[in-house]
């Protein structure tokens, strides 16, 4: 086993665009209820709000699949993954979205072997993308589906070095668990860490993270 691991978010981190934003623009039913208000008020968990929104998708599965390239996964991702592996880094993807689109995008790039912790999803015509809670996962969490912090804490027990990369609110807690020198952030997370005066590496595209970690001194 490698002595180092990078745990990384997917939407807005490996990809430039969130699947949620793509669905909202192209495929969601009109007059969508304000599920996020329900989440903010505590009536819904993050998982329940996300699942309710994805269940409102009304385009066909083929149309939704055709939109996935618009998430703009870092085009250098396969090269960056090889670079990290050659430098002794494992990679684990953690997402509060769904493996329905993550697995498809990774497979299209020949990266279907990567470890992914996310919410199972299945498309049902007329009923949208249905999310299932990942009850069999050791990192299951009722609030988010996948507890990213639990993934990081588990890795800290098994690896000498644990890096984390993310962009959104669910990434704040796991990011703060790792060594600041191995903390990478963009978007909302970068702004929040600046407000907290918590050190981190900013990045624009995911392959920049691979370049930084691959250049780090190897463990003795």
N, C-alpha and C positions, 0 to 999 in steps of 0.2 A: 504494500500500500504506500502511496505517496505520503510524504510528511507534511504536505501543504494542500489546502483546499480553498478554492474561491466559491463562495455561495453568492449567487446573483439572482436578482429579480429579472423578470422577462419584459413585461409591458413597460415601455418608456425607458427601459434600461438597455436590453439587448435590441429591442425595436425602438424606433423613433415615435411611433404612434401606438396608443393603447387600443386593444381590441374594442373596448367599451366605446371609445370615441368613433371608431369605424362603424360599429353597429348603430350608434346613435345617429350618425349622419345619413346612413344609407338604408337601414333595415328595420328600425324600430317602429312599432305601431304608433299611429297618431294619438295625440292627447294622452301621453304617458303619465300615469300617476307619479307623484313626487315621492318615490321610494326612499330617496336620500333624506328627505325630511323625516321619514319614519325611522331611519337609522340615526339621525342626529338627535331625535327625541328619545331614543332608547327602545322604541317599539319593535324595531327590527335589528337583527345583527347585520354586520357587514355582508356576511355570506347570504343571508336572506334577502337583503336589498339587491345584491348583485344577481342572485338567482331569479328574483322577480323581474328584473329588467331584461335579462337574457331570454326569459320566457315570453317577452313581448316582441321578439324578432319575428318578422312576417315575410321576409324574402325567402326564396327557395334555398335549399342547402347548396346547390350548385352556384347560385349567385353569391352566397356568403363565402364559399370557398374561393371564388374568383376574386374576392376583395382582399383576401389575406395578404397578398404581396404589398398592398398599400400600407401595411403596418411598418414597412421599411426596416426590416431586420438589417443590422449592420452587414454590408456586403463582404466585409473582411472576416466575418465570424468563423468560417471553417479554418482559415489560416491562423487566426488568433487562438482558436481552440488547440490546434496542433502545436503552436508555439508554447502555450501553457503546459500541455502534456509533456512536451520535450524538456521543459524546465522543471518538471517534477510536481506540477500542480494538478490535482483533481478539480473537477467542476461539478457543482450541484445547482440546478435551477430551482428556485422557490417562487411560487406565484399564487396569488389569491384570485386569479382568473380561472382558466380551465385548460386542461391538457388537450381538449378537443382541437384547439388551434395551435397550441405550442407544439404538440407532437407532429402535426402536419408540416409546420414550418421547418422544424428541425429535420424531419425526414427528407424534405425537398433539398436540403443542403448536405445530405449524407451524414447527419449528426444525430440520427435516431438512437444512438447508443448512450447519449448523455443522460445522467441522472436527473429526473424531474419530479418535484413534489408540487402537485397542484390539485385542483378539484376536478374529478371526473365529469365529463360532459357528453351528451348525446343529442343529436339533432332529430327533432320530430316535426315533420311537415305540419304547419298550422299551429304548432305549440312552441316553436322556437328552439333555442338551445337550452336544454334542461340540465341543470347542475345537480350533482349528487354529492352529499357530504362525504369526504374521504374517511369513512369510519374505520377502515382497516389500516390506515396509516398510523405509525407511532407518533406522528406529529399533528394528529387531528386536533382541531380546536373549534369549539362551537361558534365562536365569534367570527373567525375568518375562514374556516375550513382547514387551511394549513397554517400552523403556528410557525412563522419564520424564525422567531426567537428560539423556539425549541430546536429547530434544525441547527441553528448556530451553537446553542449550548451543547448539543450532542457532538457536534464537530470539534468543539473546544476540548472535549474529553479524549478525542481520538487522533487529533492532528497536532503537530507542533506549531503550525501557523494556520490561522483562519482569516481569510479576507472576506469582505462583504461589499456588495455593490447594489445600489437601489436608487429610487427616484421619488417615491411617494410616502404618504403618512404611515402605511403599515410597515415601512422599512426603517423607521426611526429607531425603534427599540432594538431590533437586531443589529443595526449599524453601531450602536453605542456599546455593544457587547465585545466588539473586536478591538484590537490594537489600533490606535489612530493612524499609524503608518500603513495599515492594511484596510482602511475605510475609504470607500469611493462613493461619490454622490453627484447627482445631477438634478435639475429641476427643483421641485418643492423641497426635497430632502436636503439639497445643497443649501438652500436659503434657511431652512430650519436649523441646520447644524451651525451655520454662521451666526444665527441669533443666539444659539446656545454657547457660542465660542468653543465649539467642539472641533478639533482639527480633522481634516479629511483631504483626500485628493479629489479635485473636481475633474469631470470628464465630459466630453461632448458625444463621443461614440464609444461603444463597448470595447473595441479593439485597442483603444488607448490604455485600458486597464491591463490587458494582456501584455502590452509592451512594457508597462511599468513593473508588473510582477515578474516578468521574465528577466528583466534587467536587475532584479534584486539579488543581493548576495545569497548564494546557496547556504543552506544550513550546514554547520560543521559535522 
